[in-house]
Structures are given as structure tokens and as C-alpha cells.
């Protein structure tokens, strides 16, 4: 049995997990739209991913991902001279 609400929950769940785990809410929604093959679940997926992103804080599944880190001034490169 396949119900539309089951597909909706799956799409929102995928978008929410990707947005919270990898800190990419818009990419998560685009991925779900591409995976589902339609645009019917974009708004619910966007809401779910925004909430999941906000609730997850600074947690990430990628150990190398650093959020909001400033580069030290000695490592900054002037694009015009590079």
C-alpha cells in the first residue's frame, strides 16, 4: 500500500536529516525534489529542513566541517595581487 502521506513523511524526513546533519538546508530540499522527481513536497521539505537546521545547533556528522570560523589575518590573500 502506498499513501501520499507516507511519501510526504519520507521526503520531509530525508530533507530534515540532510539539513541537520550536513548543515545544508537548501541543498537538502533540492536533493529531495530531484530524488522524488517532482515539486509537490518542496514547501514541506523546506519547512522541515529549516526547523531541523535550527534545532541541530553546531552539531555535524562531518568532523572536518567548521562553521563560522574566521581565517587568521596572516592567511588572508588579496585576490587582486594573487
Backbone bond lengths (Angstrom), bond angles and torsions (degrees), N, CA, C in turn:
res aa  C-N    CA-C-N  psi(-1)  N-CA   C-N-CA  omega(-1)  CA-C   N-CA-C  phi
1 X - - - 1.451 - - 1.530 109.36 -
2 X 1.291 114.76 135.61 1.454 120.57 -179.97 1.521 107.98 -126.74
3 X 1.316 115.56 119.73 1.461 118.58 177.84 1.524 108.59 -114.70
4 X 1.317 117.61 149.35 1.467 120.59 179.60 1.524 112.98 -60.82
5 X 1.332 117.33 -32.32 1.461 118.58 -179.11 1.521 111.40 -70.39
6 X 1.330 117.90 -30.14 1.457 121.00 176.73 1.527 110.44 -66.01
7 X 1.321 117.18 -41.64 1.463 121.13 177.21 1.531 110.87 -66.14
8 X 1.318 116.54 -36.97 1.464 120.40 178.15 1.524 110.88 -63.53
9 X 1.336 117.21 -45.97 1.459 120.55 179.01 1.524 111.46 -62.77
10 X 1.317 116.90 -38.77 1.460 120.59 178.60 1.526 111.27 -65.63
11 X 1.318 117.43 -42.62 1.465 121.34 -179.96 1.524 111.37 -65.92
12 X 1.312 116.90 -44.65 1.469 120.45 179.30 1.527 110.27 -66.96
13 X 1.320 117.24 -38.01 1.457 120.61 177.58 1.517 112.65 -63.99
14 X 1.330 117.08 -43.13 1.469 120.29 177.36 1.519 111.15 -62.17
15 X 1.319 116.52 -47.59 1.467 120.27 -179.14 1.521 111.13 -63.34
16 X 1.310 117.07 -40.49 1.464 120.67 -179.20 1.515 111.63 -65.90
17 X 1.319 117.11 -43.14 1.466 119.97 179.79 1.527 111.05 -64.27
18 X 1.317 116.93 -46.74 1.468 119.72 -178.49 1.525 110.58 -64.57
19 X 1.322 117.33 -41.52 1.464 120.53 -179.31 1.523 111.66 -64.23
20 X 1.326 117.10 -41.46 1.463 120.22 -177.84 1.518 111.64 -77.38
21 X 1.306 117.27 -39.76 1.460 120.45 -174.02 1.520 112.87 -76.48
22 X 1.314 116.99 -37.66 1.463 120.27 -175.65 1.520 113.57 -110.90
23 X 1.326 117.57 2.04 1.466 122.97 177.87 1.521 112.66 59.24
24 X 1.328 115.99 41.70 1.469 121.39 -179.83 1.527 110.03 -134.69
25 X 1.327 118.70 74.87 1.466 119.75 -174.80 1.528 114.36 -64.62
26 X 1.317 118.41 -41.08 1.464 118.75 -178.46 1.525 111.42 -72.72
27 X 1.312 117.51 -38.38 1.461 120.46 176.69 1.522 110.70 -64.17
28 X 1.320 116.74 -34.00 1.466 120.44 177.87 1.525 111.15 -64.41
29 X 1.312 116.92 -42.29 1.463 120.80 -179.91 1.525 110.33 -67.67
30 X 1.325 116.99 -41.40 1.463 120.15 178.11 1.528 110.41 -64.31
31 X 1.326 116.77 -41.04 1.464 120.35 177.99 1.525 111.22 -60.90
32 X 1.304 116.88 -44.40 1.467 120.43 -179.68 1.532 110.48 -65.70
33 X 1.319 117.35 -40.83 1.468 119.94 178.32 1.530 110.48 -62.50
34 X 1.327 117.08 -40.67 1.459 120.74 177.92 1.530 111.40 -69.17
35 X 1.315 117.09 -40.89 1.461 120.91 -178.09 1.527 111.90 -68.71
36 X 1.315 117.21 -38.72 1.464 121.73 -179.15 1.533 110.15 -76.42
37 X 1.325 116.00 -31.57 1.458 119.73 179.44 1.511 114.03 88.09
38 X 1.303 117.11 20.53 1.457 120.08 179.78 1.516 111.04 -161.45
39 X 1.297 114.79 177.26 1.463 120.07 -177.99 1.526 112.98 -111.29
40 X 1.308 118.05 10.71 1.466 121.23 -175.08 1.523 112.99 -67.40
41 X 1.334 117.97 -28.25 1.460 120.56 -174.77 1.526 112.90 -106.63
42 X 1.322 118.70 15.44 1.462 120.57 -175.73 1.532 111.41 -65.42
43 X 1.307 118.18 -47.51 1.472 120.53 -177.60 1.531 111.72 -65.37
44 X 1.336 120.74 -48.72 1.467 118.94 176.43 1.526 112.61 -61.98
45 X 1.339 117.39 -37.27 1.471 120.20 178.34 1.518 110.63 -66.91
46 X 1.319 117.53 -37.33 1.466 121.19 178.28 1.520 111.03 -65.86
47 X 1.313 117.37 -41.86 1.464 120.70 177.81 1.527 110.62 -65.58
48 X 1.320 116.62 -45.33 1.465 120.33 179.14 1.516 112.66 -63.21
49 X 1.326 117.14 -40.87 1.465 119.23 -179.77 1.523 111.42 -70.76
50 X 1.319 117.98 -34.71 1.471 120.24 177.62 1.528 111.17 -65.97
51 X 1.320 116.64 -42.34 1.463 120.28 178.65 1.526 110.47 -66.16
52 X 1.327 117.43 -43.98 1.467 121.06 -179.97 1.521 111.17 -64.50
53 X 1.327 117.10 -39.70 1.465 121.31 178.09 1.527 110.55 -63.42
54 X 1.322 116.85 -42.74 1.471 120.62 -178.71 1.524 111.74 -68.87
55 X 1.318 117.26 -38.00 1.460 121.39 -176.49 1.526 111.75 -75.31
56 X 1.329 117.60 -30.54 1.468 120.60 -173.28 1.521 113.81 -72.41
57 X 1.313 118.69 -17.91 1.464 120.97 178.19 1.511 112.38 66.75
58 X 1.346 117.03 -134.32 1.454 121.24 -178.67 1.516 112.93 -94.06
59 X 1.314 118.76 3.85 1.460 122.07 -179.24 1.526 110.28 -69.99
60 X 1.329 115.76 141.11 1.452 121.68 179.09 1.517 109.08 -149.50
61 X 1.327 117.52 150.24 1.461 119.96 178.06 1.517 111.56 -81.27
62 X 1.302 117.49 -15.58 1.456 121.77 179.56 1.521 109.33 -94.65
63 X 1.315 116.35 116.71 1.470 120.17 -177.89 1.523 111.75 -68.34
64 X 1.316 117.85 -25.72 1.465 120.97 -177.63 1.521 113.17 -86.31
65 X 1.316 117.56 -8.87 1.454 120.83 -177.67 1.524 109.69 -79.34
66 X 1.320 116.02 124.82 1.461 121.40 179.45 1.519 108.41 -119.16
67 X 1.307 115.87 125.86 1.450 121.01 -178.68 1.520 111.22 -97.96
68 X 1.303 116.04 136.28 1.465 123.16 171.74 1.524 112.47 54.64
69 X 1.305 116.68 43.07 1.458 119.23 178.83 1.518 109.10 -101.92
70 X 1.300 115.95 128.28 1.458 121.45 179.15 1.522 109.52 -82.15
71 X 1.325 116.38 144.15 1.454 120.82 173.60 1.521 108.56 -79.52
72 X 1.329 117.31 138.15 1.469 118.46 174.58 1.523 110.06 -60.76
73 X 1.325 117.07 150.63 1.459 121.24 -173.62 1.526 112.49 -62.73
74 X 1.330 119.42 -30.25 1.455 120.24 -179.86 1.525 113.18 -73.53
75 X 1.340 118.03 -12.88 1.456 121.59 178.99 1.521 112.13 -99.10
76 X 1.322 117.33 -5.41 1.445 119.48 -179.71 1.536 109.03 -74.67
77 X 1.317 114.84 140.25 1.456 120.59 -177.95 1.515 108.81 -117.42
78 X 1.329 115.69 134.57 1.448 120.29 175.94 1.537 108.01 -80.15
79 X 1.313 116.98 120.55 1.461 121.50 -175.24 1.525 110.80 -64.91
80 X 1.304 117.78 -34.12 1.466 120.55 -177.11 1.527 111.73 -67.21
81 X 1.328 117.89 -31.93 1.468 120.18 -178.62 1.520 112.79 -95.15
82 X 1.322 117.73 -11.01 1.475 119.56 -176.57 1.493 113.43 -79.99
